[in-house]
Amino acid sequence: MDNQIETALCCSDSISQTSVTISVFSDEILLNILRFIPSHDLMLSVSQVCRKLQTLCLDKSLRAHVHLQKEYTANDDAVKQLLKNLSGDIQTLNLSGCYWLSGSIVDQVTRCKALVSLDLSGCRLTSVRLSHLLTSLRSLRSLALDVGPGFDLHQLSAEGKSALARLQELKQTLLTPSYGVVPCCSALRRLHLYLEASEGSREAGGCTQLMVGQSSVPHYQNLHWFSARLAPGEVNRTLLALYLTVFSMRVPEGLTGLLLFVPGPAPPRPVAMTALMESMVGNTVSALQLPRTWLDGAILGRVLAHGCPSYLNVSRCSSPGFNPLHVLLSAGRDLKLLKSLNLRGCGRGPLAESCGKGEEEMDAESVKALTECCPHLIHLNLSATHYHHALPAGQDGHLCGALGCLNALCSLALPVCALAQSPPAPVNIQDSNTDHSSRSLLLGLKKSSRIGVPTYRPATEVNVGQGEERQDRGLCIQPLLQGCPHLVELELIGAGFSSAMPRNEPAIRKDPAACPWSYNVGDGELAALGGMKFLRKLTLAHLPGVLKGTGLIELVQGCKDLCSLSLANLGSLKTMNYTQALLEALSYCTQLRDLRLEQPYFNANAAFFEALSQCHQLRRLCLVSRHGTFQPAAVAAFMQSCTDVIMCHMFMGGTLVACKTLQKTLLDSFSISRPALSVVIYPLLHEDLAHVIRGMPLCHLDEITLFKSRVAEEPMKQ
């Protein structure tokens, strides 16, 4: 038999006639392949191909865990049929973010009697439907749901409340001031809260009603994890205070995870916080995040005294006399367990006025010590601060050299100025050899020169003799490229950058000044980033040193697996200089699924959408441009050619009538064929934009529409 195979392989005629079929693969290989196929396609399409695949699709490893999150092609009929076929085998069902599915889908979930974990975040769920669901699912131990206006806990049946009493994990997204189902969940070990109530809820006196009913909220003696992430707004801060008040009555003894994310000014530290921190002192804390005014050196030191957490988020917690990184390094503990660290906005003290009042500089020596103490860091955020390398390029001591020691690093966020290899060129230096009288005659007529921006030409335009000069531009980043081969997510965000896209407030109309050092980070550095061969997510924001964007072309040519790209305020903010380079770069983004582009005066014309049409994997698009323009016919043609695009959010210029007309045209044309289609087109500077934002699907709003640093923002999934 072996001789026959060898003879066949050596014979060219046999090779041309031999075809490899799926039957030659082992069951183990096929099962591993099938795990990457969406559940609804697997059960309704793949299983019909042949008898072998039909048998393999019955394997419990493929039927026990069904995840439909971001499976935008799954419509109501497909999901209903899927739940009907697999009802007896499903143990984990994730419908998170499936906002397009009808409420009747929840009725079909009642078939899945063996469900242990259910995620309905973003789905349409009423109190009555929830009651029927909980009555049927007696094995449920983990639940995620949204609580919207009109939710009434009293409509739950006795069986439903008993099911809630058996829950060990609960995730609630509160769209209105409410305790949701929390009062019934007395056995909880993990509680995750997402407070998304709008300011309009405040007028109804929702928080006041909760204050009256506080006595009905039980004490969570078994709680090991408590997290709360707030959307901006006073109503959400008040709601958090009410949840924390409960802990002042009786503090859980085994709390090991405490995560409180409060954007903007934090409310005064409640009395319950002191009791909560005291309860954690005797435990080995696994995750910690507190608002900046609630955390100080004493609290952090006491937590670290019992062991280093695997996740630590001290974003913006630096203050005079308190540097979280210094406290971490001086705690005298073994820091090898630390896997995710967020030091966003934490420096060693304010910089000179040239870099912005109140902004801080990164302590490079401390970061180097950190890399030595925490060799297993996977996620690290060092953005919203400055790093100015004082030594000449190529010498030891650069930040990238220290970060290159973190071989396990997967995601990293840095300030743009960290890649600058030289200080900004001095300005307003008078030449003693210049005649003052002649200079005064030309005052106001000379074209202002761009200071500190070196020129760059791509590889195809560089002569052989200029190779060394070209390589020097990316010299400082080379240790990072070589030392962190597994880096899949990178953020380069200019210190002080603020997106024009608001949340609950009007869009900003004036861009903040860039750090002078960041002008020395341009196309050469972007080209060097192309050495990150496994990069999948890239964010570039506030890089004033980018001239023509030619480095962006080499970047995407090297990063062939790039799935998510976010570009904001590159180069000049008065005119978009890198349009041609962007159009060429898009032709290489064959794996791109999410694109966010924020740039003043951007022209979304036919040429742009024609280039974007080459991104055949694109699913979500978000354009944000103050004074930007768009061509409705080009947008419609793009949506017609790219049939997989399910999100088109555009916040630019134009009249309200023009925006609404285009939005209606797209929805009328493509909603039937794309059930998950989300189209929002609105003037960026319109006063009602905040109201429009509240109506968007939260999954899109949080993941792509709103700009924010995402590295080390969430604990790693356990």
Secondary structure, 3 states (H helix, E strand, C coil): CHHHHHHHHHCHHHHHHCCCCHHHCCHHHHHHHHCCCCHHHHHHCHHHCCHHHHHHCCCHHHHCEEECCCCCCCCHHHHHHHHHHHCCCCCEEECCCCCCCCCHHHHHHCCCCCCCEEECCCCCCCHHHHHHHHHHCCCCCEEEEEECCCCCHHHCCHHHHHHHHCCCEEEEEECCCCCCCHHHCCCCCEEEEEECCCCHHHHCCHHHHHHHCHHHCCCCCCCCEEEEEECCCHHHHHHHHHHHHHHCCCCCCCCCEEEEECCCCCCCCCHHHHHHHHHHHCCCCCEEECCCCCCCHHHHHHHHCCCCCCEEECCCCCECCECHHHHHHCCCCCCCCCCEEECCCCCCCECCHHHCCCCEECCHHHHHHHHHHCCCCCEEECCCCECCCCCCCCCCCCHHHHHCCCCCCCEEEEEHHHHCCCCCCCCCCCCCCCCHHHHHHCCCCCCCCCCCCCCCCCHHHCCHHHHHHHHHCCCCCHHHHHHCCCCCEEEEECCCCCCCCCCCCCCCCCCCCCCHHHHHCCHHHHHHHHHCCCCCEEEEEEECCCCCCHHHHHHHHHCCCCCEEEEEEECCCCCCCCHHHHHHHHCCCCCCCEEEEECCCCEECHHHHHHHCCCCCCCEEEEECCCCEECHHHHHHHHHHCCCCCEEEEEECCCHHHHHHHHHHHHHHHCCCCCCCEEEEEECCCCCHHHHHHCCCHHHHHHHHCCCCCCCCCCCCC
